Every structure is written in C-alpha cells, then in structure tokens.
Amino acid sequence: MQFGGDDQWSNMLGGTELIRRKLGKDAYAMTITLLTDSQGKKMGKTAGNAVWLDPNKTTPFEFYQYWRNVDDADVMKCIRMLTFIPIEQIEEMEHWDAGRINEKKELLAFELTKLVHGEDEANKAQTAARALFSGSGDDANMPAFAVPADALTDGRINIVDMLLLGGIEKSKGKVRTLIEQGSIQLNGTRVDDTWMNITREQLEEGIKIKKGKKTHVKFTL
C-alpha cells in the first residue's frame, strides 16, 4: 500500500501495475487531498514553502511562525484539515468577526505546534512570538545561535559570514541577495551593507536577526 498526494495518482498506478506484472501480486494506492493555498498552489518543498516536522530542520518556533503567518484566506481551511479542534467549534469560528483573524491564526499555530512538538514547545513558541510582536524584548524562547569565538578576526565578524554560519542561508551569495533586497533586519533595523561587521561586544550582548517575516534568530557569542 502506498499513500501519496492527489498529484501522484498516475505514478502510483504505474507502480501497482509494475508489481502485478513482475510479481503477480496485488498492490494498492491511496491518494490524499493536497494542501493548497488560496492561489491553488500546493504547500510543499518543491513549491518552496514547506516546513519540516524535524526540529533540526524547522525549529518549533519557526514551525509556529509559519502557521501564524499563513494567508488570511487559508486559515480556516488549515484549521479544518490539520487540527483536531471539534467541528462545532470550527463552525462557530467561521462566524467570528473579521477583526479576530489573528486569534484564529494563533489558535492554528498553537494547535499544530502542540501536535508535532508537544504542548511545552508550543507554549514557548507562542510566548516568544507574542513578545516579538509586542516588542517586549523577551527573547528567552527565540531560536539562538552561538558564534564560535574563533570565527572572529580582531574582535569582529562580517555579517554575511555570521548569517551563513547561523544557517540563515546556504551560501554567501544568497545571504548577500537577502541583504540587498532589504530582507534582513538587525535589532529591528534594516541591514543594507553586506560589508557590515558585527563586534564581539554586540555578540556578547546578543543581537536579533530577522529574515523576512518568519525567521528570527538571536546571535550570541
């Protein structure tokens, strides 16, 4: 038995037919409705908008932020398809005032993070996300990266090198592109200079890097 998305139906049938011809045995295939956004695009790694269940690839905080930032038009569909919230409660939510959209998004993000990573990690992610949104400065539960001391030269490190070390992107070229596009913020201020250096003192104090809308990382020494 093979399970797959609706878009893999013909490939899976080809597999069952091959098994029948080569082994003389029956095989079965079952497809699952694809999760698509309001534009009809599927949510997956080939579309470039996937999240991983593995916390080493997508941290619980990033996982929470992904669902917290889904498009308004996709929230209720995701709640229906992906959570175990009672259907009666979901139907009631559909009649909520439009001004409560963030409440729906928080509920979606919390429920899915709890399902995948546990309630404790869901609470931490929600607390950190609310702190960032409110500007309270509480970064205790933010993803963090400690820059190795030997990565500094004369007490400083270039921001491109630092972001590459911290896994913000996989190549210097991609990091530079992000900076040139204005997609990187340092402590709430847009970074425009790819030659900027970060000092030991800044790292000892801790700096907050934001990539786009969803990725937040605290860099320390």
C-alpha positions as a LaTeX table, in Angstrom:
\begin{tabular}{lrrr}
\hline
Residue & $x$ (\AA) & $y$ (\AA) & $z$ (\AA) \\
\hline
Met1 & 0.00 & 0.00 & 0.00 \\
Gln2 & 1.37 & 3.38 & $-0.99$ \\
Phe3 & $-0.01$ & 6.71 & 0.20 \\
Gly4 & 0.58 & 9.92 & $-1.70$ \\
Gly5 & $-0.84$ & 13.23 & $-2.81$ \\
Asp6 & $-3.51$ & 13.53 & $-5.47$ \\
Asp7 & $-0.90$ & 14.73 & $-7.95$ \\
Gln8 & 0.94 & 11.38 & $-7.73$ \\
Trp9 & $-2.04$ & 9.21 & $-8.71$ \\
Ser10 & $-0.79$ & 8.19 & $-12.17$ \\
Asn11 & 2.72 & 7.42 & $-10.88$ \\
Met12 & 1.31 & 5.26 & $-8.10$ \\
Leu13 & $-0.91$ & 3.36 & $-10.52$ \\
Gly14 & 2.17 & 2.71 & $-12.63$ \\
Gly15 & 3.81 & 1.20 & $-9.55$ \\
Thr16 & 0.88 & $-1.10$ & $-8.79$ \\
Glu17 & 0.83 & $-2.28$ & $-12.41$ \\
Leu18 & 4.58 & $-2.98$ & $-12.35$ \\
Ile19 & 4.19 & $-5.06$ & $-9.19$ \\
Arg20 & 1.31 & $-7.01$ & $-10.76$ \\
Arg21 & 3.33 & $-7.79$ & $-13.89$ \\
Lys22 & 6.65 & $-8.59$ & $-12.20$ \\
Leu23 & 5.44 & $-10.38$ & $-9.07$ \\
Gly24 & 1.92 & $-11.43$ & $-9.95$ \\
Lys25 & 0.66 & $-9.81$ & $-6.75$ \\
Asp26 & $-1.82$ & $-7.08$ & $-5.98$ \\
Ala27 & $-0.68$ & $-3.71$ & $-4.66$ \\
Tyr28 & $-2.78$ & $-0.74$ & $-3.63$ \\
Ala29 & $-2.55$ & 3.02 & $-3.77$ \\
Met30 & $-4.41$ & 5.68 & $-1.83$ \\
Thr31 & $-4.22$ & 9.39 & $-2.52$ \\
Ile32 & $-4.71$ & 12.23 & $-0.06$ \\
Thr33 & $-6.12$ & 15.68 & $-0.82$ \\
Leu34 & $-3.31$ & 18.14 & $-1.42$ \\
Leu35 & $-2.98$ & 21.09 & 0.92 \\
Thr36 & $-3.08$ & 24.14 & $-1.35$ \\
Asp37 & $-3.13$ & 27.84 & $-0.60$ \\
Ser38 & $-5.76$ & 30.34 & $-1.69$ \\
Gln39 & $-3.96$ & 30.68 & $-5.05$ \\
Gly40 & $-4.24$ & 26.94 & $-5.72$ \\
Lys41 & $-0.50$ & 26.36 & $-5.18$ \\
Lys42 & 0.43 & 23.29 & $-3.17$ \\
Met43 & 2.29 & 23.66 & 0.10 \\
Gly44 & 5.39 & 21.54 & $-0.26$ \\
Lys45 & 9.16 & 21.56 & $-0.62$ \\
Thr46 & 9.01 & 21.64 & $-4.41$ \\
Ala47 & 6.94 & 24.82 & $-4.17$ \\
Gly48 & 9.49 & 26.33 & $-1.80$ \\
Asn49 & 7.03 & 26.88 & 1.04 \\
Ala50 & 7.34 & 23.73 & 3.12 \\
Val51 & 8.05 & 23.23 & 6.80 \\
Trp52 & 9.68 & 20.14 & 8.29 \\
Leu53 & 8.46 & 18.08 & 11.24 \\
Asp54 & 12.09 & 17.50 & 12.23 \\
Pro55 & 13.01 & 20.24 & 14.77 \\
Asn56 & 16.59 & 20.19 & 13.46 \\
Lys57 & 15.31 & 21.41 & 10.09 \\
Thr58 & 12.43 & 23.61 & 11.26 \\
Thr59 & 12.59 & 24.67 & 14.91 \\
Pro60 & 9.34 & 24.66 & 16.94 \\
Phe61 & 9.46 & 28.46 & 16.91 \\
Glu62 & 9.84 & 28.60 & 13.12 \\
Phe63 & 7.12 & 25.97 & 12.80 \\
Tyr64 & 4.78 & 28.09 & 14.91 \\
Gln65 & 5.66 & 31.23 & 12.97 \\
Tyr66 & 4.97 & 29.52 & 9.64 \\
Trp67 & 1.37 & 28.76 & 10.59 \\
Arg68 & 0.96 & 32.06 & 12.43 \\
Asn69 & 1.74 & 33.84 & 9.15 \\
Val70 & $-0.38$ & 31.87 & 6.68 \\
Asp71 & $-2.53$ & 33.95 & 4.38 \\
Asp72 & $-5.84$ & 35.08 & 5.90 \\
Ala73 & $-7.73$ & 33.21 & 3.19 \\
Asp74 & $-6.08$ & 29.89 & 4.11 \\
Val75 & $-6.58$ & 29.91 & 7.89 \\
Met76 & $-9.95$ & 28.20 & 8.21 \\
Lys77 & $-9.10$ & 25.54 & 5.61 \\
Cys78 & $-5.92$ & 24.68 & 7.52 \\
Ile79 & $-7.83$ & 24.54 & 10.81 \\
Arg80 & $-10.37$ & 22.17 & 9.27 \\
Met81 & $-7.83$ & 19.91 & 7.57 \\
Leu82 & $-4.96$ & 19.80 & 10.05 \\
Thr83 & $-6.25$ & 20.23 & 13.61 \\
Phe84 & $-8.41$ & 18.17 & 15.94 \\
Ile85 & $-10.48$ & 21.15 & 17.06 \\
Pro86 & $-14.11$ & 19.97 & 17.37 \\
Ile87 & $-16.11$ & 20.68 & 14.21 \\
Glu88 & $-18.73$ & 22.56 & 16.22 \\
Gln89 & $-16.07$ & 24.99 & 17.44 \\
Ile90 & $-14.70$ & 25.40 & 13.91 \\
Glu91 & $-18.16$ & 26.20 & 12.55 \\
Glu92 & $-18.58$ & 28.78 & 15.29 \\
Met93 & $-15.20$ & 30.33 & 14.42 \\
Glu94 & $-16.31$ & 30.80 & 10.82 \\
His95 & $-18.81$ & 33.36 & 12.07 \\
Trp96 & $-16.27$ & 35.34 & 14.07 \\
Asp97 & $-15.79$ & 38.99 & 13.21 \\
Ala98 & $-13.03$ & 39.63 & 10.63 \\
Gly99 & $-11.10$ & 41.51 & 13.32 \\
Arg100 & $-10.41$ & 38.21 & 15.10 \\
Ile101 & $-8.26$ & 36.78 & 12.28 \\
Asn102 & $-5.09$ & 36.92 & 14.40 \\
Glu103 & $-6.86$ & 34.94 & 17.11 \\
Lys104 & $-7.62$ & 32.24 & 14.55 \\
Lys105 & $-4.01$ & 32.24 & 13.34 \\
Glu106 & $-2.66$ & 31.91 & 16.87 \\
Leu107 & $-5.01$ & 29.01 & 17.51 \\
Leu108 & $-3.93$ & 27.27 & 14.29 \\
Ala109 & $-0.23$ & 27.78 & 15.04 \\
Phe110 & $-0.54$ & 26.65 & 18.65 \\
Glu111 & $-2.58$ & 23.54 & 17.89 \\
Leu112 & $-0.25$ & 22.34 & 15.12 \\
Thr113 & 2.92 & 23.07 & 17.10 \\
Lys114 & 1.45 & 21.20 & 20.08 \\
Leu115 & 0.54 & 18.27 & 17.82 \\
Val116 & 4.03 & 17.99 & 16.32 \\
His117 & 6.35 & 19.19 & 19.10 \\
Gly118 & 4.31 & 18.94 & 22.30 \\
Glu119 & 2.46 & 21.45 & 24.45 \\
Asp120 & 5.57 & 22.73 & 26.24 \\
Glu121 & 7.28 & 23.72 & 22.97 \\
Ala122 & 4.02 & 25.20 & 21.68 \\
Asn123 & 3.76 & 27.41 & 24.78 \\
Lys124 & 7.38 & 28.53 & 24.40 \\
Ala125 & 6.90 & 29.34 & 20.72 \\
Gln126 & 3.71 & 31.29 & 21.38 \\
Thr127 & 5.30 & 33.24 & 24.22 \\
Ala128 & 8.30 & 34.16 & 22.07 \\
Ala129 & 6.14 & 35.12 & 19.09 \\
Arg130 & 3.91 & 37.35 & 21.21 \\
Ala131 & 6.94 & 39.00 & 22.77 \\
Leu132 & 8.44 & 39.77 & 19.36 \\
Phe133 & 5.14 & 41.12 & 18.06 \\
Ser134 & 4.63 & 43.35 & 21.09 \\
Gly135 & 8.25 & 44.47 & 21.18 \\
Ser136 & 8.57 & 43.48 & 24.83 \\
Gly137 & 12.12 & 42.25 & 24.28 \\
Asp138 & 11.53 & 38.84 & 25.87 \\
Asp139 & 13.73 & 36.65 & 23.68 \\
Ala140 & 14.22 & 33.72 & 26.07 \\
Asn141 & 12.47 & 31.28 & 23.74 \\
Met142 & 13.82 & 32.56 & 20.42 \\
Pro143 & 15.99 & 30.26 & 18.31 \\
Ala144 & 19.60 & 31.14 & 19.14 \\
Phe145 & 23.00 & 30.59 & 17.60 \\
Ala146 & 26.31 & 30.96 & 19.40 \\
Val147 & 29.01 & 32.27 & 17.08 \\
Pro148 & 32.31 & 30.40 & 17.73 \\
Ala149 & 34.93 & 32.70 & 19.19 \\
Asp150 & 37.49 & 31.56 & 16.60 \\
Ala151 & 35.20 & 32.82 & 13.82 \\
Leu152 & 36.03 & 36.40 & 14.85 \\
Thr153 & 39.02 & 38.26 & 13.45 \\
Asp154 & 40.30 & 41.19 & 15.50 \\
Gly155 & 37.14 & 41.02 & 17.57 \\
Arg156 & 34.65 & 41.18 & 14.71 \\
Ile157 & 32.90 & 39.13 & 12.03 \\
Asn158 & 31.36 & 40.15 & 8.73 \\
Ile159 & 27.58 & 39.94 & 8.81 \\
Val160 & 27.45 & 37.74 & 5.69 \\
Asp161 & 29.82 & 35.22 & 7.31 \\
Met162 & 27.85 & 35.32 & 10.54 \\
Leu163 & 24.50 & 34.70 & 8.88 \\
Leu164 & 25.97 & 31.88 & 6.83 \\
Leu165 & 27.37 & 30.26 & 9.99 \\
Gly166 & 23.98 & 30.63 & 11.68 \\
Gly167 & 22.19 & 28.84 & 8.87 \\
Ile168 & 20.15 & 31.82 & 7.66 \\
Glu169 & 21.02 & 30.73 & 4.12 \\
Lys170 & 23.21 & 28.09 & 2.48 \\
Ser171 & 25.60 & 30.30 & 0.52 \\
Lys172 & 27.20 & 33.72 & 0.79 \\
Gly173 & 25.59 & 34.71 & $-2.48$ \\
Lys174 & 22.11 & 34.05 & $-1.12$ \\
Val175 & 22.87 & 35.94 & 2.08 \\
Arg176 & 24.11 & 38.95 & 0.08 \\
Thr177 & 20.97 & 38.84 & $-2.06$ \\
Leu178 & 18.78 & 38.89 & 1.05 \\
Ile179 & 20.64 & 41.93 & 2.38 \\
Glu180 & 20.50 & 43.73 & $-0.97$ \\
Gln181 & 16.75 & 43.07 & $-1.14$ \\
Gly182 & 16.24 & 44.51 & 2.32 \\
Ser183 & 15.10 & 41.19 & 3.77 \\
Ile184 & 17.45 & 41.23 & 6.78 \\
Gln185 & 16.90 & 43.26 & 9.94 \\
Leu186 & 19.29 & 43.62 & 12.87 \\
Asn187 & 17.60 & 44.58 & 16.15 \\
Gly188 & 14.67 & 45.93 & 14.17 \\
Thr189 & 16.75 & 47.99 & 11.71 \\
Arg190 & 17.10 & 47.06 & 8.05 \\
Val191 & 20.60 & 45.95 & 7.01 \\
Asp192 & 21.77 & 47.41 & 3.68 \\
Asp193 & 25.54 & 46.89 & 3.81 \\
Thr194 & 27.00 & 43.46 & 3.02 \\
Trp195 & 30.34 & 44.71 & 4.38 \\
Met196 & 28.94 & 45.43 & 7.84 \\
Asn197 & 30.94 & 43.93 & 10.70 \\
Ile198 & 29.49 & 42.66 & 13.97 \\
Thr199 & 31.67 & 43.22 & 17.03 \\
Arg200 & 32.44 & 40.94 & 19.94 \\
Glu201 & 30.66 & 43.40 & 22.24 \\
Gln202 & 27.47 & 43.21 & 20.17 \\
Leu203 & 27.51 & 39.42 & 20.26 \\
Glu204 & 28.18 & 39.34 & 23.99 \\
Glu205 & 25.10 & 41.48 & 24.47 \\
Gly206 & 23.13 & 39.45 & 21.90 \\
Ile207 & 21.66 & 40.66 & 18.61 \\
Lys208 & 18.36 & 39.74 & 17.00 \\
Ile209 & 18.29 & 38.93 & 13.31 \\
Lys210 & 15.06 & 38.78 & 11.34 \\
Lys211 & 14.84 & 37.29 & 7.84 \\
Gly212 & 11.63 & 38.16 & 6.01 \\
Lys213 & 8.52 & 37.79 & 8.13 \\
Lys214 & 9.05 & 34.39 & 9.68 \\
Thr215 & 12.67 & 33.74 & 10.63 \\
His216 & 14.00 & 35.14 & 13.91 \\
Val217 & 17.36 & 34.17 & 15.39 \\
Lys218 & 19.30 & 35.58 & 18.33 \\
Phe219 & 23.06 & 35.59 & 17.73 \\
Thr220 & 25.38 & 35.46 & 20.73 \\
Leu221 & 28.99 & 34.61 & 21.43 \\
\hline
\end{tabular}
